[in-house]
Amino acid sequence: LAERCAALVEALRVHEGELWELHARPRGGYFLWLRLKGGVRSEVLLPQAVSRGVAFCCGSRCAADARAPTAEALAHHVRLSFAMHTPEELRAGVRRLAEAVRAYDGSGAPSAGETPG
């Protein structure tokens, strides 16, 4: 797991500051957190990311109460798992996620012609 986590963190750092902010590197577990920049909402981004072959858990889904202020505060966060994928798959997933964030238009609809790459 440590190798997988390191591969994901390394890939995410390439776009850190531009597209997202990485929370502290996990010392254990299976997940890490990103805060999306530029007003990108994770629940709107998700279908665009899935159309590119990458998925994540929306931060607001991790709130105890979907109506609580916590849920809104987490609306710009994503939780990524590094437990089930190889380092190569994680790097490819980050490239796809970066493409989705760059193409984000707030609609939640995939752009025409998008296919997983």
C-alpha positions in Angstrom: 0.0 0.0 0.0 2.8 2.4 0.7 4.1 2.1 -2.9 0.6 2.8 -4.2 0.1 5.7 -1.9 3.4 7.2 -2.9 2.6 6.8 -6.6 -0.7 8.6 -6.2 0.7 11.4 -4.2 3.6 11.9 -6.7 1.1 12.0 -9.6 -1.2 14.4 -7.8 1.6 16.8 -7.0 2.2 17.5 -10.7 -1.1 19.4 -10.8 -1.1 20.7 -7.2 -1.8 24.4 -6.9 -3.2 24.6 -10.4 -6.2 22.1 -10.1 -6.3 21.0 -6.5 -4.7 21.0 -3.1 -3.5 17.8 -1.6 -4.3 17.2 2.1 -1.5 15.7 4.2 -0.2 12.4 2.9 -1.9 9.6 4.7 0.2 7.7 7.3 -2.1 4.7 6.9 -5.5 3.7 5.5 -6.6 3.5 2.0 -7.7 7.0 1.0 -6.4 10.5 0.5 -8.2 13.8 0.1 -8.0 16.6 -2.4 -9.6 20.1 -2.4 -10.6 21.1 -5.9 -9.7 24.6 -6.9 -11.6 27.1 -9.1 -15.1 26.5 -7.6 -15.1 22.9 -9.0 -17.8 20.9 -7.2 -17.1 17.2 -6.9 -20.7 16.0 -7.5 -20.8 18.0 -10.7 -17.3 16.8 -11.8 -18.0 13.1 -11.1 -19.9 12.3 -14.4 -17.3 14.1 -16.4 -14.6 12.1 -14.7 -16.4 8.8 -15.1 -16.8 9.5 -18.8 -13.0 9.6 -18.9 -12.6 6.3 -17.0 -11.9 7.6 -13.5 -14.1 7.8 -10.4 -13.9 9.1 -6.8 -16.0 9.6 -3.7 -17.5 13.0 -3.5 -16.5 14.8 -0.3 -20.1 15.7 0.6 -21.0 12.0 0.7 -18.6 11.6 3.6 -20.5 14.1 5.8 -22.6 12.6 8.6 -25.6 14.7 7.5 -26.1 15.8 3.9 -27.9 18.9 5.1 -25.2 20.0 7.5 -22.8 22.8 6.8 -20.1 20.1 6.7 -21.6 18.7 3.6 -21.4 22.0 1.8 -17.8 22.6 3.1 -16.9 19.2 1.5 -18.6 19.9 -1.8 -15.2 20.9 -3.3 -13.4 17.8 -2.0 -12.8 14.3 -3.4 -11.7 11.2 -1.6 -9.4 9.0 -3.7 -8.5 5.3 -2.9 -5.1 3.9 -3.6 -5.9 0.4 -2.2 -7.1 -1.4 -5.3 -5.0 -0.1 -8.2 -1.5 -0.5 -9.4 0.8 2.5 -9.4 0.5 2.7 -13.2 -3.3 2.7 -13.0 -3.2 5.4 -10.3 -1.0 7.6 -12.5 -3.4 7.1 -15.5 -6.3 7.9 -13.2 -4.7 11.2 -12.1 -4.1 12.2 -15.8 -7.8 11.5 -16.5 -8.9 13.4 -13.4 -6.8 16.4 -14.5 -8.4 16.3 -17.9 -11.9 16.3 -16.3 -11.1 19.2 -14.0 -9.7 21.2 -16.9 -12.8 20.5 -19.0 -15.2 21.3 -16.0 -18.0 23.6 -17.1 -20.3 23.2 -14.1 -23.0 21.3 -16.0 -22.1 17.8 -14.9 -22.6 16.5 -18.5 -19.7 14.9 -20.2 -18.4 16.8 -23.2 -19.2 15.5 -26.7 -16.8 12.8 -27.8 -15.4 12.0 -24.4 -14.1 8.4 -24.0 -11.9 6.8 -21.4 -8.3 7.0 -22.5 
